[in-house]
Amino acid sequence: MNKKPEEKKWHVIYTKSKWEKKVDELLMQSGFESWCPVKMEERRWTDRKKIIYTPLFRSYVFVKASKEDYTKILSTIGVVNFLYFEKKPAIIRDNEIVEIRKYLGLSTNTLIEIIDMSNLSAQTKVEINQGLFMGRRGEVIKANKNTVFVKIESLNMLMIVEFKANDLTPI
């Protein structure tokens, strides 16, 4: 009896420091679908300024894989391990990958930083009623400057996104 191959899902892998883009490239060369989301940053020196692309999630790369692929992925130079959440490999839903990709393509929202959720407590809950995240719920960490945190549940992390006050409805 032939065993049906397991469906490939998006996993999060932890990389050596500053190896995110290189690991992404090596995984793609090995035939994997991988993605290292990057953000544009302006770096200033005394004599010049330059636009550079830095990883959105430090030391994390997304890879679409099945359990059979784990050994090959872990043997890739620069890969430390898979990220685990509640003692299981962290799996990212396809729609979350799509949302992050859409978000990075928009210029109307401002991504500020990524924050680990483990040390934060819940505060005011809001529903977003405009834009890409319309219908989604989040928790406001700061009430000033209309900043709302949108949780990416499978990563236990947040994206901080600025919204206009009329884009949010308290729940």
Long-range contacts (C-beta under 8 A, 24 or more apart in sequence): 5-66, 5-68, 6-66, 6-67, 6-68, 7-66, 8-33, 8-64, 8-65, 8-66, 8-69, 9-64, 9-65, 9-66, 9-91, 9-92, 10-62, 10-63, 10-64, 10-91, 10-92, 10-93, 10-94, 10-96, 10-97, 11-62, 11-63, 11-64, 11-65, 11-82, 11-83, 11-89, 11-90, 11-91, 11-92, 12-60, 12-61, 12-62, 12-82, 12-83, 12-90, 12-92, 12-155, 13-60, 13-61, 13-62, 13-63, 13-73, 13-79, 13-80, 13-81, 13-82, 13-83, 14-59, 14-60, 14-79, 14-80, 14-81, 14-82, 14-83, 15-59, 15-60, 15-61, 15-78, 15-79, 15-80, 16-59, 16-78, 16-80, 17-58, 17-59, 19-59, 19-78, 20-55, 20-57, 20-58, 20-59, 20-60, 20-61, 21-55, 22-77, 22-78, 23-61, 23-76, 23-77, 23-78, 23-79, 24-61, 26-76, 26-77, 26-78, 27-61, 27-63, 27-73, 27-76, 30-72, 30-76, 32-63, 32-64, 32-65, 32-69, 32-73, 33-63, 33-64, 34-61, 34-62, 34-63, 34-64, 35-61, 35-62, 35-63, 35-97, 36-61, 36-62, 37-62, 37-100, 37-101, 37-104, 39-104, 39-111, 56-100, 56-104, 56-111, 56-114, 57-114, 57-155, 57-157, 58-114, 62-92, 62-97, 83-155, 85-154, 85-155, 85-156, 90-154, 90-155, 91-154, 92-152, 92-154, 92-155, 93-154, 96-152, 96-154, 99-132, 99-133, 100-152, 100-159, 102-132, 103-132, 103-133, 103-159, 103-161, 106-131, 106-132, 109-161, 109-162, 109-163, 110-161, 110-162, 111-159, 111-160, 111-161, 112-147, 112-160, 112-161, 112-162, 113-160, 114-157, 114-158, 114-159, 114-160, 115-149, 115-157, 115-158, 115-160, 116-156, 116-157, 117-151, 117-156, 117-157, 117-158, 118-156, 120-149, 120-158, 124-170, 125-170, 125-171, 126-168, 126-169, 126-170, 126-171, 127-168, 127-169, 127-171, 128-163, 128-167, 128-168, 129-167, 129-168, 129-169, 130-163, 130-164, 130-166, 130-167, 131-163, 131-167, 133-161, 137-171, 140-168
